[in-house]
Structures are given as structure tokens and as C-alpha cells.
């Protein structure tokens, strides 16, 4: 029997993972509204796999480009891979030490609300630079590291990993489409790192029986909705800006402060 909880977990994760609106914040809100019990580590793995598959499908051309550079393994030709690695390392190091602490003590709706508003305003400021025309393949090592530092802010519930990396990229001169693409590329190693951490926890847990029906449902919904959400965002920002997401985050933030503050 299919439980509605897993459908909504997959839906929320897929719709929000790559948009600058915070997937973790929406999942905290869903848990508060529904009072559902924690979905468990297996479902966490499933929805991460679903969104990982979605971004790899959408960015298949970019991933193929990177794989060709990796196979050549020429220091000059492969420099973009090193830059992506540099952007990823800060979040992985910091996340290893604070991930459990943040989940235990900082997952509350007041913080989600304030973060949503504050980081939406910062994204608005960064997105006002209409002269930004740089492509993601042309960033420097220093810029890659700075975006990596921005990504650390994603551990604040409500900040949005996609939102802070896009913000950093826009401040550094990437145009909207390239900022979003680089943000999604950075999500791949981050999601893989999260999967590794969850699998590590499972290795120390006791699972006598695992029902995969619900997690597979959640993963499928997450994958489908993530692809739809990515396509929507990319079409939108090619013709306009990030204001739709910024306004949405500010409204959600003030509504959460009104009802739960």
C-alpha cells in the first residue's frame, strides 16, 4: 500500500532541490504541518538518488564534457574539474563536522523563515548586476574557492544550497544560466557525499527488514519533479531573472514568522 507521506517527500525534494528556495526548509515545514514521523535513512538515500539521476540527465552534455577532460587528464585541459573540486571541498569538510549538530539543534521554522528572507534579499542584490556574462567554464581557481565558501552557508536551514551557490556565482560575474548550471554541477559531488554519509550511518544501524516499495516511489517522484523543476527554472531565467523565487521566499518567510514565530 502506497503511503501519501512518501509521495509528498519525493515531490518536495524534487521540486526544491535545485531551485534557490531551500529543500531542507520545505521538508522541515512539511514535517511540522503533518507531524509525520521521520521517513528514515533508506528514504533519504532514495530521494537523493532520484534527484542525482535527474540532474545527471539534464546536465548530460556538461557531464560528458567533463568526462572527456578527465580522460585526457591534462593539467591545462582538466582545470575545470579541479575548480569544481575546489568549490566542493569546503562544504564537505565543514559538513562532516557539523551536519548532525545542525540537524539536531537548528532545524526550526523560525530560523528557516529568517534565513529564507535574508538569503532571498542577498540573491536579489547579486542578481541586479546585468553586466554579468561569464560562463562557468571560465571561472578562476579563486572564484571557484569563493563559491565553495558560499556553499558552506547552505548548512543554515532555509538558506538553500542552490540559492547560495547561485548568489556567489552571480556576485563573481556568471550570467544567470551559467550560475544555475555551475550550482547544479556542484550538487553532484555534494549529493554523493551526503549519500556516503547516510550509507555510513546505515552500516552502524540494524535493519532486519527493508521495504523498498515506498522509498522507490519517493525516488521516482523526486526524479520526475526535479527534471520538471530544472527545466522550468532554466527557461524562466533565460528570459527574465530570479525575482519569482526571491518573492516566493520572502512571502514564505513572513508567513512562517506570522504563524510559527
C-alpha positions, 0 to 999 in steps of 0.5 A: 500500500502506497503511503501519501507521506512518501509521495509528498517527500519525493515531490518536495525534494524534487521540486526544491532541490535545485531551485534557490528556495531551500529543500531542507526548509520545505521538508522541515515545514512539511514535517511540522504541518503533518507531524509525520514521523521521520521517513528514515535513512533508506528514504533519504538515500532514495530521494537523493538518488532520484534527484542525482539521476535527474540532474545527471540527465539534464546536465548530460552534455556538461557531464560528458564534457567533463568526462572527456577532460578527465580522460585526457587528464591534462593539467591545462585541459582538466582545470575545470574539474579541479575548480569544481573540486575546489568549490566542493571541498569546503562544504564537505569538510565543514559538513562532516563536522557539523551536519548532525549538530545542525540537524539536531539543534537548528532545524526550526521554522523560525530560523528557516523563515529568517534565513529564507528572507535574508538569503532571498534579499542577498540573491536579489542584490547579486542578481541586479548586476546585468553586466554579468556574462561569464560562463562557468567554464571560465571561472578562476581557481579563486572564484571557484574557492569563493563559491565553495565558501558560499556553499558552506552557508547552505548548512543554515536551514532555509538558506538553500544550497542552490540559492547560495551557490547561485548568489556567489556565482552571480556576485563573481560575474556568471550570467544567470544560466551559467550560475544555475548550471555551475550550482547544479554541477556542484550538487553532484559531488555534494549529493554523493557525499551526503549519500556516503554519509547516510550509507555510513550511518546505515552500516552502524544501524540494524535493519532486519527488514527493508521495504523498498516499495515506498522509498522507490516511489519517493525516488521516482517522484523526486526524479520526475519533479526535479527534471520538471523543476530544472527545466522550468527554472532554466527557461524562466531565467533565460528570459527574465531573472530570479525575482519569482523565487526571491518573492516566493521566499520572502512571502514564505518567510513572513508567513512562517514568522506570522504563524510559527514565530 
